[in-house]
Amino acid sequence: MSAGTAAANTTVDELPLRLELKGRSAYGAPQLDVPVALNTNENPYPPSQALIDDLVAETARLGKSLNRYPDRDAVDLRRELAAYVSRQTGVAVSQDNVWAANGSNEILQQLLQAFGGPGRTAMGFTPSYSMHPILAAGTQTEFIAVPRGEDFRIDLGSALAQVEQHRPDVIFITTPNNPTGDVTPLEAVEELIQAAPGIVIVDEAYAEFSASPSAAHLIGRYPDKLVVSRTMSKAFDFAGGRLGYFVAAPAFIEAVMLVRLPYHLSVLTQAAARVALRHADETLANVDKLARERERVREALLGLGFEVVASESNFLFFGHFDNSHATWQAFLDRGVLIRDVGVPAYLRVTVGLDHENDAFLEAAKEIRYGTA
């Protein structure tokens, strides 16, 4: 038997893997070559030519310095992120309140490395972002899933009771929530912060699509408890750039510096993010277009007789299906890729370009009425 054959016959569970990782599946959404891909909540609008030209010029300027390590603490980027957050949320923050990493996933991982770990617990309200329990497992943090109500919103009474019972070290609140799109009111967020024995991470990946106020308004009241996580992947047309950040009291930045990898943000990543921030106004103009399209698609789905959760994000959670995976396949058979997130009877669709949404709605109509 050749070495290659022996390697191919070895499964991951035969390796000396940590026990809590055995039998688990890696995070992933299908990356298929289809006419209409509406499954990963990306912003469908490409960056403007002005932004691309600016990025090319900046990359050329920095090319000669790529033999040197980047700014380890990304000070200039954090200063510009702070200026953006201050404008977007109405909460004045400085670079000392902002930390950046490779996407919000690394942000969340760093926070769990610092505040989770063996013997500690993290609580989330499910269904919610599927990476939260995966990141918890990767940091040896026990994840406690608290089911949402029948309307997919956080049942505050039940949530507070679970917090009192389990005393979690970390609580995740995703708002707008993925995959459902609903918003947790700021008053409810504050009640959960007050009840929390540890820290609360409010995951605001889709904040720019929502008219609701940011939890950043609460940081001044709860500087030792609250972290607001955000990303440039969604509203900023920047999923490929991989830039996430959090807003919190300066002590939280000091905490994650204890666990971050050295030089974790490359010169090019920092530069690309700063270019994207310079063009924020033109880029975020597309957010209003997507919000209007979201409402158009929602109304059309309701008109077809589907149930649709009210959304303040760039996606819609809809049903009710006898077999959600078979329905997902029926959409795929019609060239439309949406997301089966594993919640029985429901599917999620990202709001795309107008013609992509039209194709999705045509497929939905065919599936609903059983036409070819």
C-alpha positions as CSV (number, residue, x, y, z in Angstrom):
1,M,0.0,0.0,0.0
2,S,1.4,3.4,-0.9
3,A,1.7,6.3,1.6
4,G,-1.0,8.1,-0.4
5,T,-3.5,5.3,-0.1
6,A,-2.8,4.9,3.6
7,A,-3.4,8.6,4.1
8,A,-6.6,8.5,2.1
9,N,-8.0,5.7,4.3
10,T,-7.5,7.7,7.5
11,T,-10.5,9.5,8.9
12,V,-10.4,12.6,11.1
13,D,-12.0,10.7,14.0
14,E,-9.1,8.2,13.9
15,L,-6.7,11.1,14.7
16,P,-5.9,12.0,18.3
17,L,-8.5,14.7,18.1
18,R,-9.9,16.4,21.2
19,L,-13.0,14.6,22.4
20,E,-15.3,17.6,22.1
21,L,-14.4,17.9,18.4
22,K,-15.0,14.3,17.5
23,G,-18.1,13.7,15.3
24,R,-18.5,17.4,14.6
25,S,-18.9,19.0,11.1
26,A,-17.0,22.0,9.9
27,Y,-18.8,25.2,9.1
28,G,-19.6,25.6,5.4
29,A,-22.2,26.8,2.9
30,P,-22.3,25.2,-0.5
31,Q,-20.2,27.0,-3.1
32,L,-21.8,25.9,-6.3
33,D,-21.7,27.3,-9.9
34,V,-25.3,28.3,-10.3
35,P,-27.0,31.2,-12.2
36,V,-28.4,32.7,-8.9
37,A,-26.5,32.3,-5.6
38,L,-28.4,33.7,-2.7
39,N,-27.1,31.6,0.2
40,T,-24.3,33.4,2.0
41,N,-25.7,36.9,2.8
42,E,-23.1,38.7,0.8
43,N,-23.8,42.2,-0.5
44,P,-24.5,41.5,-4.3
45,Y,-23.2,44.9,-5.4
46,P,-19.5,44.9,-6.4
47,P,-17.2,47.7,-5.2
48,S,-17.3,50.9,-7.2
49,Q,-14.6,51.5,-9.8
50,A,-13.5,54.5,-7.8
51,L,-12.9,52.2,-4.8
52,I,-11.1,49.7,-7.0
53,D,-8.8,52.4,-8.4
54,D,-8.0,53.7,-5.0
55,L,-7.2,50.1,-3.8
56,V,-4.9,49.5,-6.7
57,A,-3.0,52.7,-6.1
58,E,-2.7,52.0,-2.4
59,T,-1.5,48.4,-3.0
60,A,1.1,49.8,-5.4
61,R,2.3,52.3,-2.8
62,L,2.6,49.6,-0.1
63,G,4.2,47.0,-2.4
64,K,7.7,48.0,-1.5
65,S,7.1,47.6,2.2
66,L,5.7,44.1,2.2
67,N,9.1,42.8,3.4
68,R,8.2,44.4,6.8
69,Y,5.6,43.3,9.3
70,P,2.4,45.3,9.5
71,D,1.4,47.6,12.3
72,R,0.8,45.0,14.9
73,D,-2.0,47.0,16.6
74,A,-3.6,48.4,13.4
75,V,-3.8,51.8,15.0
76,D,-4.7,53.8,11.9
77,L,-7.4,51.4,10.9
78,R,-8.9,51.3,14.3
79,R,-8.9,55.2,14.4
80,E,-10.8,55.2,11.1
81,L,-13.2,52.4,12.2
82,A,-13.9,54.5,15.4
83,A,-14.8,57.5,13.3
84,Y,-17.1,55.4,11.2
85,V,-18.8,53.8,14.2
86,S,-19.2,57.2,15.8
87,R,-21.0,58.5,12.7
88,Q,-23.1,55.4,12.1
89,T,-24.3,54.7,15.6
90,G,-24.3,58.2,17.1
91,V,-22.0,57.0,19.9
92,A,-18.7,58.8,20.2
93,V,-15.8,56.2,20.4
94,S,-12.1,56.4,19.8
95,Q,-9.5,54.0,18.6
96,D,-9.1,52.8,22.2
97,N,-12.7,51.4,22.0
98,V,-12.2,49.5,18.8
99,W,-10.4,46.3,17.9
100,A,-10.1,44.7,14.4
101,A,-9.4,41.2,13.2
102,N,-9.9,38.9,10.1
103,G,-13.6,38.9,10.0
104,S,-16.0,38.9,12.9
105,N,-15.3,35.2,13.4
106,E,-11.8,35.9,14.5
107,I,-13.2,38.7,16.7
108,L,-15.5,36.2,18.4
109,Q,-12.8,33.6,18.6
110,Q,-10.4,36.0,20.4
111,L,-13.1,37.0,22.8
112,L,-13.8,33.3,23.7
113,Q,-10.0,32.7,24.0
114,A,-9.9,35.5,26.6
115,F,-13.2,35.0,28.4
116,G,-14.2,31.3,27.7
117,G,-12.1,28.2,27.9
118,P,-12.1,24.9,29.9
119,G,-14.6,25.0,32.8
120,R,-16.4,28.1,31.3
121,T,-19.7,28.3,29.5
122,A,-21.2,30.4,26.6
123,M,-25.0,30.8,26.1
124,G,-26.8,31.6,22.8
125,F,-30.4,31.8,21.8
126,T,-31.1,29.4,18.9
127,P,-31.5,29.3,16.1
128,S,-28.8,31.8,15.7
129,Y,-25.4,32.2,14.1
130,S,-24.1,28.6,13.7
131,M,-20.4,29.6,14.3
132,H,-21.1,30.5,17.9
133,P,-21.1,26.8,19.1
134,I,-18.3,25.9,16.7
135,L,-16.1,28.7,18.1
136,A,-17.1,27.6,21.6
137,A,-16.0,24.1,20.9
138,G,-12.7,25.3,19.4
139,T,-11.9,27.2,22.6
140,Q,-13.1,24.3,24.9
141,T,-16.0,26.5,26.1
142,E,-19.2,24.6,26.8
143,F,-22.1,26.0,24.7
144,I,-25.6,26.2,26.2
145,A,-28.3,26.6,23.6
146,V,-31.5,28.3,24.8
147,P,-34.4,27.9,22.2
148,R,-36.1,31.0,21.0
149,G,-39.9,31.3,21.1
150,E,-42.2,30.0,18.4
151,D,-41.9,33.4,16.7
152,F,-38.1,32.9,16.6
153,R,-37.6,35.9,18.9
154,I,-35.9,35.7,22.3
155,D,-38.4,34.8,25.0
156,L,-37.0,37.3,27.5
157,G,-38.6,35.6,30.6
158,S,-37.2,32.2,29.6
159,A,-33.9,33.7,28.7
160,L,-33.5,35.4,32.1
161,A,-34.4,32.2,33.9
162,Q,-31.8,30.3,31.9
163,V,-29.2,32.9,32.7
164,E,-30.0,32.7,36.4
165,Q,-29.9,28.9,36.3
166,H,-26.7,28.4,34.3
167,R,-24.7,31.5,35.1
168,P,-22.8,31.6,31.8
169,D,-19.5,33.3,31.5
170,V,-20.3,34.6,28.0
171,I,-23.7,35.4,26.4
172,F,-24.3,35.9,22.7
173,I,-27.1,38.1,21.5
174,T,-27.3,38.3,17.7
175,T,-29.3,41.2,16.4
176,P,-30.5,41.3,13.7
177,N,-30.5,37.6,14.2
178,N,-29.0,35.2,11.7
179,P,-30.8,33.2,10.2
180,T,-34.2,34.7,11.2
181,G,-33.5,38.5,10.6
182,D,-35.4,39.8,13.7
183,V,-34.1,42.4,16.0
184,T,-33.9,42.1,19.8
185,P,-35.0,45.5,21.3
186,L,-32.3,47.4,23.1
187,E,-34.4,47.3,26.4
188,A,-34.3,43.5,26.3
189,V,-30.6,43.5,25.5
190,E,-30.1,45.7,28.6
191,E,-32.1,43.4,30.8
192,L,-29.9,40.5,29.7
193,I,-26.7,42.5,30.4
194,Q,-27.9,43.4,33.8
195,A,-28.6,39.7,34.6
196,A,-25.4,38.4,33.1
197,P,-22.7,37.3,35.6
198,G,-20.0,37.5,32.8
199,I,-19.7,39.3,29.5
200,V,-22.3,39.9,26.8
201,I,-21.3,39.9,23.2
202,V,-23.9,41.6,21.0
203,D,-23.3,40.4,17.4
204,E,-24.3,43.2,15.1
205,A,-23.1,41.8,11.8
206,Y,-26.1,43.1,9.9
207,A,-26.5,46.4,11.8
208,E,-26.3,48.7,8.8
209,F,-29.5,47.0,7.4
210,S,-31.5,47.8,10.5
211,A,-33.1,51.1,11.7
212,S,-32.8,49.9,15.3
213,P,-30.2,51.6,17.6
214,S,-26.9,49.9,18.2
215,A,-26.1,48.3,21.5
216,A,-23.0,50.6,21.4
217,H,-25.3,53.0,23.2
218,L,-25.1,50.8,26.3
219,I,-21.3,50.5,26.5
220,G,-20.9,53.5,28.7
221,R,-23.3,52.0,31.3
222,Y,-21.8,48.5,31.2
223,P,-18.1,49.0,30.4
224,D,-17.1,45.8,32.2
225,K,-19.7,43.6,30.5
226,L,-20.6,44.6,27.0
227,V,-18.8,44.0,23.7
228,V,-20.5,44.9,20.3
229,S,-19.1,42.8,17.4
230,R,-19.5,44.0,13.8
231,T,-18.2,43.3,10.4
232,M,-17.4,44.9,7.0
233,S,-18.4,41.7,5.2
234,K,-22.1,42.5,4.7
235,A,-23.0,46.2,4.1
236,F,-19.5,47.2,2.9
237,D,-19.3,44.8,-0.2
238,F,-16.2,43.5,1.6
239,A,-16.8,39.8,2.3
240,G,-13.6,38.9,0.4
241,G,-11.6,41.5,2.4
242,R,-12.2,39.7,5.8
243,L,-12.4,42.5,8.3
244,G,-14.4,42.4,11.5
245,Y,-14.2,44.6,14.6
246,F,-15.6,45.1,18.0
247,V,-16.5,48.2,20.1
248,A,-16.1,48.1,23.8
249,A,-14.3,49.7,26.8
250,P,-10.5,49.8,26.4
251,A,-10.0,47.0,28.9
252,F,-11.5,44.5,26.4
253,I,-8.9,45.5,23.8
254,E,-6.2,44.9,26.4
255,A,-7.7,41.5,27.1
256,V,-7.8,40.2,23.5
257,M,-4.2,41.5,23.0
258,L,-3.2,38.7,25.4
259,V,-4.4,36.0,23.0
260,R,-4.2,37.5,19.5
261,L,-1.6,36.2,17.1
262,P,1.2,38.6,16.4
263,Y,0.7,40.6,13.2
264,H,-2.7,39.0,12.7
265,L,-3.9,41.7,10.2
266,S,-1.7,41.9,7.1
267,V,-0.6,45.2,5.5
268,L,-2.9,44.5,2.6
269,T,-5.9,43.7,4.7
270,Q,-5.5,46.9,6.8
271,A,-5.0,49.0,3.6
272,A,-8.0,47.5,1.9
273,A,-10.3,48.1,4.9
274,R,-9.1,51.7,5.1
275,V,-9.8,52.2,1.4
276,A,-13.3,50.7,1.9
277,L,-14.0,53.1,4.8
278,R,-13.0,56.1,2.6
279,H,-15.7,55.1,0.2
280,A,-18.3,54.2,2.8
281,D,-20.9,56.7,1.7
282,E,-21.1,55.5,-1.8
283,T,-21.0,51.8,-0.8
284,L,-23.6,52.1,1.9
285,A,-26.0,53.8,-0.5
286,N,-26.6,50.2,-1.7
287,V,-27.9,49.3,1.7
288,D,-31.1,51.3,1.1
289,K,-31.6,49.6,-2.3
290,L,-31.3,46.2,-0.6
291,A,-33.7,47.1,2.2
292,R,-36.3,48.1,-0.5
293,E,-35.7,44.9,-2.3
294,R,-36.0,42.9,0.9
295,E,-39.5,44.4,1.5
296,R,-40.5,43.7,-2.2
297,V,-39.4,40.1,-1.9
298,R,-41.1,39.7,1.5
299,E,-44.4,41.0,0.2
300,A,-44.2,38.7,-2.8
301,L,-43.5,35.7,-0.6
302,L,-46.4,36.6,1.6
303,G,-48.6,37.0,-1.5
304,L,-47.7,33.4,-2.5
305,G,-48.8,32.2,0.9
306,F,-45.5,31.6,2.6
307,E,-44.7,32.5,6.2
308,V,-42.0,35.1,6.4
309,V,-40.2,36.4,9.6
310,A,-40.0,40.2,9.7
311,S,-36.4,41.0,8.9
312,E,-34.1,44.0,9.4
313,S,-31.2,42.3,7.7
314,N,-30.3,41.5,4.1
315,F,-32.0,38.1,4.1
316,L,-35.4,36.5,4.7
317,F,-36.3,33.4,6.7
318,F,-39.4,31.8,5.2
319,G,-41.5,28.6,5.2
320,H,-43.5,26.5,6.2
321,F,-42.3,23.4,4.4
322,D,-43.0,19.7,5.0
323,N,-39.5,18.9,3.9
324,S,-37.2,21.9,3.9
325,H,-34.2,20.1,2.4
326,A,-36.3,18.8,-0.5
327,T,-37.6,22.3,-1.1
328,W,-34.0,23.6,-1.0
329,Q,-33.2,21.1,-3.7
330,A,-36.2,22.2,-5.7
331,F,-34.9,25.7,-5.8
332,L,-31.4,24.4,-6.7
333,D,-32.9,22.4,-9.6
334,R,-34.2,25.7,-10.9
335,G,-30.8,27.3,-10.7
336,V,-31.4,29.2,-7.5
337,L,-29.1,28.4,-4.5
338,I,-30.5,29.4,-1.1
339,R,-29.6,28.2,2.4
340,D,-30.9,25.3,4.4
341,V,-29.7,26.2,7.8
342,G,-31.0,23.0,9.4
343,V,-34.1,24.6,11.0
344,P,-37.1,22.2,10.2
345,A,-39.7,23.7,7.8
346,Y,-37.8,26.9,7.0
347,L,-35.2,28.2,4.5
348,R,-33.2,31.4,4.3
349,V,-32.7,33.5,1.1
350,T,-30.3,36.4,0.7
351,V,-31.6,39.5,-1.0
352,G,-29.7,39.9,-4.2
353,L,-29.8,42.1,-7.3
354,D,-33.2,42.8,-8.7
355,H,-33.0,40.2,-11.5
356,E,-31.7,37.6,-9.0
357,N,-34.7,38.3,-6.7
358,D,-37.0,37.9,-9.7
359,A,-35.5,34.5,-10.5
360,F,-35.9,33.4,-6.9
361,L,-39.6,34.6,-6.8
362,E,-40.3,32.8,-10.1
363,A,-38.9,29.6,-8.7
364,A,-40.8,30.1,-5.4
365,K,-44.0,30.5,-7.4
366,E,-43.4,27.3,-9.4
367,I,-42.6,25.4,-6.2
368,R,-45.6,26.8,-4.4
369,Y,-48.0,25.9,-7.1
370,G,-46.3,22.7,-8.4
371,T,-45.7,24.0,-11.9
372,A,-42.7,23.1,-14.1
